[in-house]
Amino acid sequence: METLNDFNGLNELNELDDLRQQINALKEKVDKQGRLNEDLVKKAIQSKMRNLHTSLLWYCIICGLFVPFIIWDFITSGFSWPFIIFTILIFAASFTAEYFINRMNIKHMTDDLLETARKLLQMKKNRKKQLAVGYCACAIWTPWYMYEIYKTMASQIEPQFISAFLACIIFAIIIGCGIGLAIGLTFYRRMQRTNDEMISQINDLTREQ
C-alpha cells in the first residue's frame, strides 16, 4: 500500500514538474515574442523618422535651388531692397524652423519611448505654430509683391491697360498662391500624419508593457 502511495506521489511530482516546464517554456515564448514585437515597432518608428528627414532634405534642396534664382529675378526686375531682404528672411526663417522643429537623433530616439513620444507631440505643436507664422508672413508678402510688380511695370504700360494689367497680376498671384498652398498643406499633413503614426505605435507598445 505504501509502495502504491509512493508511486502515486512520484507521478504527481512528475506531472507538476512537466507542468512547470510547460509554463516556463510558454512564458519564455511570450517574452521572446514581446521583445520581437518591441524591436519591430522601434525599427518602424525609426524608419518613419528617417523617411521624414529624407523628405525634408529634398524639400530644402529643391527650395534652396530656386531661392537664388528668385532673388536674382527680384534684383534685376528693380524690386525694392526692403522687399528683397524681407523675402530672404522668410526663406531663411523657414529653413531654420524646419531644422529645429524636426531634428531628432534617429539612432537613439527609441532609447526612451515616453520621451520620444513627448518630443514628437511637441514637434506637432511647433509645426502648427510654424504654419500660423507662415500664413502671417504670406499675408504681408503677397500684397507687397503685387505692389512691387505694379511699381516696376506700370511705367511701361499704357494707362488704358493698367486695370487689365492689375487684374492679370491678381489672377496670376491667386493661382500661384493656391498651388503653393495646396503643395504646402499636403506636405504639412503628411508630416503630421507620420508623427501621429509614430506616437500611436509608441502608445500601443507602452500600453502592452
Secondary structure as the mmCIF struct_conf table of DSSP 4:
data_model
#
loop_
_struct_conf.conf_type_id
_struct_conf.id
_struct_conf.beg_label_comp_id
_struct_conf.beg_label_asym_id
_struct_conf.beg_label_seq_id
_struct_conf.end_label_comp_id
_struct_conf.end_label_asym_id
_struct_conf.end_label_seq_id
HELX_RH_AL_P HELX_RH_AL_P1 GLU A 2 THR A 76
TURN_TY1_P TURN_TY1_P1 SER A 77 GLY A 78
HELX_RH_AL_P HELX_RH_AL_P2 TRP A 81 ASN A 102
TURN_TY1_P TURN_TY1_P2 ILE A 106 THR A 110
BEND BEND1 ASP A 111 ASP A 112
HELX_RH_AL_P HELX_RH_AL_P3 LEU A 113 MET A 153
HELX_RH_3T_P HELX_RH_3T_P1 ALA A 154 GLN A 156
BEND BEND2 ILE A 157 ILE A 157
HELX_RH_3T_P HELX_RH_3T_P2 PRO A 159 PHE A 161
HELX_RH_AL_P HELX_RH_AL_P4 ILE A 162 GLU A 208
#
